[in-house]
Amino acid sequence: MLGVKLRFRAVMITSVAFILGLVPPVWADGASMTARHNISTPVLVGMIAASTLGIFLIPMLYVTFQTLRAKLKARVREDRNRASVRYRR
């Protein structure tokens, strides 16, 4: 569990630094404003979306699939026990 905490912190620091680094080009004025804005806005939105998915959606899906897997294993184990009881008689 310690590895998860350490890795989460490193990923979050990297993501936040990258996102904050994209804020000035998004709000830039002056020469070549359009070019910088057209490049940095999709990258900023993509990084925010990827960070959000990585923090919330992927762990949620992992827990969901692990729960389903455990229920399926329990059901298979129960079916095997019922089958072995039938053949013992």
Backbone as a ProteinNet text record, in pm:
[ID]
protein_1_A
[PRIMARY]
MLGVKLRFRAVMITSVAFILGLVPPVWADGASMTARHNISTPVLVGMIAASTLGIFLIPMLYVTFQTLRAKLKARVREDRNRASVRYRR
[TERTIARY]
81.3	0	86.6	205.9	295.7	337	358.8	395.8	287.6	163.2	51.3	52.1	71.8	72.4	187.5	304.2	419.5	400.9	350.4	331	219.5	113	2.9	52.7	132.8	184.9	270.3	357.3	443.4	362.2	262.9	178.9	101.1	46.6	-31.5	55	175.1	263.2	298	328.2	361.2	242.8	124.9	5.2	-28.1	-25.4	-58.5	43.4	171.8	274.4	255.2	222.4	199.7	77.9	-29.3	-152	-127.3	-59.9	-30.4	64.5	151.1	239.4	165.9	49.2	-30.1	-123.9	-141.9	-233.8	-186.7	-60.2	-19.2	-41.4	-7.4	-35.9	-185.5	-269.1	-413.5	-462.8	-410	-454.4	-364.5	-277.8	-179.8	-245.1	-181.5	-219.9	-100.3	-127	-16.8	7.7	132.5	170.6	156	109.7	86.9	-4.2	-92.7	-187.3	-275.1	-321.7	-412.6	-345.5	-222.5	-151.1	-128.5	-81.8	-59.1	-189.8	-293.3	-422.5	-479.3	-465.9	-518.1	-443.7	-319.6	-241.6	-261.1	-255.8	-254.1	-390.9	-498.1	-630.7	-667.3	-653.4	-685	-592	-465.5	-371.9	-410.6	-448.4	-491	-614.9	-714	-837.7	-808.5	-723.9	-687.7	-615.4	-525.5	-454.4	-548	-640.4	-737.5	-824.8	-868.9	-953	-874.8	-751.8	-671.6	-641.1	-612.7	-585.8	-710.6	-824	-949.8	-982.2	-966.6	-992.6	-897.6	-771.9	-673.3	-695.6	-753.5	-774.5	-904.8	-1011.2	-1142.8	-1193.5	-1195.3	-1261.2	-1186.9	-1058.4	-983	-984.2	-960.3	-973.5	-1115.5	-1216	-1354.3	-1380.1	-1333.1	-1349.1	-1273.2	-1155.1	-1076.9	-1152.2	-1204.7	-1279.4	-1404.1	-1472.8	-1592.9	-1560.6	-1456.3	-1421.5	-1368.5	-1297.5	-1251.6	-1368.7	-1468.9	-1588.2	-1663.1	-1680.1	-1746.7	-1669.3	-1538.5	-1454.9	-1471	-1472.6	-1488.7	-1625.5	-1730	-1863.5	-1871	-1808.3	-1808.5	-1732.5	-1619.1	-1543.1	-1624.2	-1693.7	-1775.5	-1887.3	-1949.6	-2056.7	-2004.5	-1889.4	-1830.2	-1793.4	-1736	-1699.2	-1824	-1932.9	-2058.6	-2115.7	-2111	-2159.9	-2076.9	-1946.6	-1860.2	-1892.5	-1916.3	-1950.2	-2082.6	-2181.2	-2309.6	-2293.2	-2212.3	-2191.1	-2119.2	-2022.8	-1948.7	-2037.4	-2129.8	-2221.5	-2316	-2363.2	-2452.8	-2385.4	-2259.9	-2191.6	-2147.8	-2140.8	-2101.3	-2214.6	-2336.6	-2450	-2468.2
-118.5	0	126.2	116.1	230.4	269.3	169.3	196.5	273	240.5	310.4	457.3	483.9	622.7	700.9	640.3	709.1	732.8	634.8	648.4	748.5	746.1	840.1	983.5	1005.8	1139.9	1187	1101.4	1138.4	1167.7	1086.3	1107.3	1237	1262.6	1385.1	1510.3	1506.3	1622.3	1649.9	1544.9	1560.7	1616.2	1561	1606.8	1751.4	1786.3	1922.5	2022.1	1985.2	2074.7	2094.9	1988.2	1999.6	2086.7	2063.5	2142.6	2289.7	2317.5	2457.4	2521.7	2442.5	2495	2531.2	2473.6	2504.4	2623	2667.8	2778.6	2909.4	2948.4	3074.6	3077.6	2973.3	2980.6	2987.7	2929.4	2936.4	3079.5	3152.9	3289.5	3395.4	3354.8	3447	3554.6	3669	3780.4	3811.6	3884	3932.7	3849.8	3859	3792.5	3640.9	3583.9	3438.3	3382.3	3463	3419.7	3305.8	3317.1	3216.4	3081.5	3078.7	2951.2	2884.7	2962.4	2905.4	2859.4	2938	2903.2	2776.4	2764.6	2646.9	2519.4	2530.5	2412.4	2379.2	2480.4	2453.7	2419.6	2469.1	2440.8	2292.3	2226	2082.2	1999.1	2039.9	1966.1	1982.4	2102.5	2128	2046.1	2049.9	1973.7	1823.8	1778.3	1636.1	1591.8	1675.5	1640.4	1638	1731.9	1732.5	1607.4	1572.7	1452.6	1326.4	1316.4	1196.8	1183.1	1294	1288.8	1247.8	1301.1	1265.4	1118.5	1070.7	929.1	840.9	880	801.3	798	903.4	911.4	843.4	862.6	816.2	694	700.8	597.7	464.5	465.5	340.2	265.7	332.1	258.2	205.9	283.4	238.1	112.4	112.6	-5.6	-124.9	-102.2	-209.8	-274.7	-192.5	-245.4	-319.8	-265.7	-329.9	-466.7	-474.5	-602.5	-702.8	-656.2	-747.2	-802.6	-719.9	-766.3	-868.9	-840.4	-936.8	-1067.6	-1056.8	-1177.2	-1261.3	-1196	-1268.2	-1335.9	-1266.5	-1326.7	-1445.3	-1432.6	-1542.2	-1662.2	-1638.1	-1748.7	-1817.6	-1739.3	-1798.2	-1882.3	-1834.7	-1909.3	-2039.6	-2033.5	-2154.4	-2253	-2203.7	-2291	-2356.4	-2281	-2333.7	-2440.2	-2416.4	-2514.2	-2641.4	-2629.1	-2747.8	-2827.6	-2757.4	-2827	-2900.8	-2838	-2904.9	-3027.5	-3015.2	-3127.4	-3241.3	-3212.1	-3318.1	-3386.2	-3314	-3373.7	-3468.6	-3432.5	-3518.4	-3648.9	-3643.1	-3763.7	-3851.4	-3800.5	-3880.7	-3971.5	-3932.6	-4011.1	-4137.2
0	0	0	56.7	59.3	-82.5	-167.8	-305.9	-380.7	-352	-416.1	-376.5	-250	-203.3	-264.7	-271	-327.8	-477.3	-546.8	-691.5	-721.9	-645.3	-665	-649.9	-549.7	-525.5	-642.8	-693.1	-805.4	-931.6	-958.6	-1076.3	-1062.7	-946	-926.2	-937.7	-881.1	-890.6	-1036.2	-1111.8	-1253.1	-1331.1	-1307.5	-1379.7	-1346.9	-1220.7	-1180.2	-1235.2	-1232.2	-1286.8	-1436.9	-1508.1	-1652.4	-1681.6	-1606.4	-1626.1	-1595.3	-1485.4	-1450.6	-1551.4	-1613.1	-1716	-1843.4	-1864.3	-1983.1	-1964	-1843.6	-1818.6	-1883.6	-1872.5	-1937.4	-2089.2	-2165.5	-2309.2	-2341	-2255.7	-2280.3	-2264.1	-2166	-2139.5	-2203.6	-2295.2	-2352.3	-2438.5	-2441.8	-2529.5	-2619.1	-2724.3	-2805.8	-2930.1	-2977.2	-3102.4	-3091.4	-3196.7	-3211	-3101.7	-3050.1	-2946.8	-2998.8	-3121.4	-3177.1	-3187.5	-3233.8	-3249.3	-3113.6	-3017.6	-2883.8	-2820.1	-2838.7	-2780.9	-2844.5	-2976.7	-3047	-3010.4	-2972.8	-2934.8	-2787.1	-2701.7	-2558	-2499.2	-2556.7	-2500.7	-2508.2	-2624	-2626.4	-2538.2	-2531.6	-2446.1	-2299.3	-2260.2	-2122.5	-2087	-2173.8	-2148.8	-2146.8	-2235.7	-2238.6	-2113.6	-2063.4	-1939.9	-1820.1	-1815.7	-1705.8	-1713.2	-1833.1	-1850.3	-1816.2	-1863.7	-1836.5	-1687.8	-1622.3	-1478.8	-1402	-1441.2	-1374.9	-1394.2	-1516.7	-1542.1	-1462.5	-1458.1	-1385.6	-1236	-1183.2	-1038.7	-996.9	-1074.4	-1031.3	-1108.6	-1239	-1317.9	-1315.5	-1336	-1342.8	-1209	-1094.8	-968.6	-943	-984.1	-967.5	-1049.8	-1174.2	-1258.4	-1201.7	-1148.2	-1088.9	-972.9	-883.8	-769.1	-816.7	-916.2	-968.9	-1026.4	-1108.7	-1169.9	-1067.2	-965.7	-861.2	-780.9	-755.9	-685.1	-768.3	-895.9	-984.4	-992.3	-997.8	-1003.8	-876.7	-761.9	-635.7	-628.7	-673.6	-673.1	-767.7	-884.7	-981.3	-927.3	-862.1	-803.3	-694.2	-612.8	-506.4	-566.4	-673.5	-737.8	-798.8	-862.8	-922	-812.6	-704.2	-592.2	-533.1	-520.5	-467.5	-560.6	-690.1	-786.6	-782.5	-767.1	-756.3	-630.3	-519.8	-395.6	-409.2	-472	-493.8	-582.3	-686.8	-778.2	-707.4	-624	-555	-450.8	-389.3	-291.8	-364.3	-482.7	-559.5	-598.7	-636.6	-680.9	-566.2	-446.7	-329.9	-285.9	-315	-266.9	-341.9
[MASK]
+++++++++++++++++++++++++++++++++++++++++++++++++++++++++++++++++++++++++++++++++++++++++

